[in-house]
Amino acid sequence: MGHVLDRIMQHADEIRAEGVEGDKIMRLTDTTAKHLRESGIIRTFQPKEFGGFEGHPREAAETVMALGALDGATGWVAGIVGVHPWELAFFDPKAQEEIWGADNDMWMASPYAPMGVAVPVDGGYILNGRWAFSSGTDHCGWVMIGAAVGDKDGNRTGQVLHVVLPRSDYEIDQDSWNVIGLRGTGSKDLIIKDAFIPEHRTLDAEIVLSGNGWRHAGRDETLYKFPFSYIFPLGITSSLIGMTEGALACYIAAQKERVQVTGVPIKEDPYILFAISEAASEISASRLALLETVDRFWDKTDRGEEISFEERAIGRRTQISAAWRAVRAMDEVFARAGGAAVHLKTPMQRFWRDAHVGLTHAIHVPGMIYHSAALTQLGGEPQGAYRAMI
């Protein structure tokens, strides 16, 4: 896995520069996508039998953080697209062969939210709907999405499937992504009309969400026993922390010789020096908290032990608080960056925009997760939605 980060860092300056163009065209540039593909980062969680690395989630997180610090959108796409091979490992081997057989660098987009309806027919389902927020979708040849199972009249039954479709079966709405941050992710809408999904390209979402994907697929590797509720948010939060690290690096580089309008150099302002140290410490704490949970969960899983609901809830609480802490710390230095930081020609404003938009993702919403973590620790039993994504 170390060689993946090495390959990425060989192109660090170019990825950083391409981020400016990606922000304009509202998708990753072809050059950036090429560098990501050649680095192998999307194969991190891919099974070895299909050319994957079956890598440690910590290494994946650190690599995504490094990418996020170069360009937020690039880190984001790598973190999201990079988790899909982990789940595809639970699908019917026929589906895996269809996607990876001819090209083990094939990328899959998402989202998992069941925004469309799949109606059962002989041999599979007919799928219709519109899905928003398909990050990196322009560079993907397949998509893995959530679908509500419908009855013959199309009414939702309550069951949710995760399904995979080739690029020929869906349309990308190129005009659906015009936003203030993470513009380069190209997280556009997908439209699906009467697509036939054969049974082997479907998987009951509950099998994955419950942590039983590895049992269903007959896999015994530690990676595939890892909780979905932590591995899925990991790439997203890692990219977000990387963005705050990138913003901090920009800030420090710009402040070294800066003299304020008062005539006092930044280096001689004790209040700003305090703010820099405090922000750097908070961002560092966010990184370490996220990685510590990954290591602890991995080691316990590797010993064949189950990660309890309480541990998972606390892990999600840690992941969410890491994201919020890092963004708050970034805000403290951005507010002290001076007027130059607001110019679109400077990279700091893009990190700032990207990180704030990244914080709005559903996996960063603290309410129910914080509630469930505390209630469980107090001996309570969260129910219904309060157990979701834990």
Salt bridges, closest charged atoms under 4 A:
ASP13 OD1 - ARG16 NH1 2.91
GLU14 OE1 - HIS11 ND1 4.00
GLU14 OE1 - HIS35 NE2 2.89
ASP23 OD2 - ARG183 NE 3.82
ASP23 OD2 - ARG353 NH2 3.11
ASP30 OD1 - ARG27 NH1 3.19
GLU38 OE2 - LYS34 NZ 3.15
GLU49 OE2 - ARG219 NH2 2.74
GLU62 OE2 - ARG58 NE 3.23
ASP71 OD1 - ARG350 NE 3.53
GLU87 OE2 - HIS162 ND1 2.60
GLU98 OE1 - HIS200 NE2 2.96
GLU98 OE1 - ARG201 NE 3.03
ASP105 OD1 - ARG43 NE 2.76
ASP138 OD2 - LYS188 NZ 2.64
ASP153 OD2 - LYS152 NZ 3.66
ASP173 OD2 - ARG130 NH2 2.33
ASP189 OD2 - ARG130 NE 2.96
GLU221 OE2 - ARG219 NH1 3.49
GLU245 OE2 - ARG287 NE 2.76
GLU257 OE2 - LYS267 NZ 3.49
GLU292 OE2 - ARG296 NE 2.83
ASP295 OD2 - ARG58 NH1 2.40
GLU305 OE2 - ARG303 NE 2.90
GLU306 OE1 - ARG215 NH2 3.79
GLU311 OE2 - LYS300 NZ 2.83
ASP331 OD1 - HIS356 NE2 2.71
GLU332 OE1 - ARG336 NH1 2.90
GLU381 OE1 - ARG387 NH1 3.24
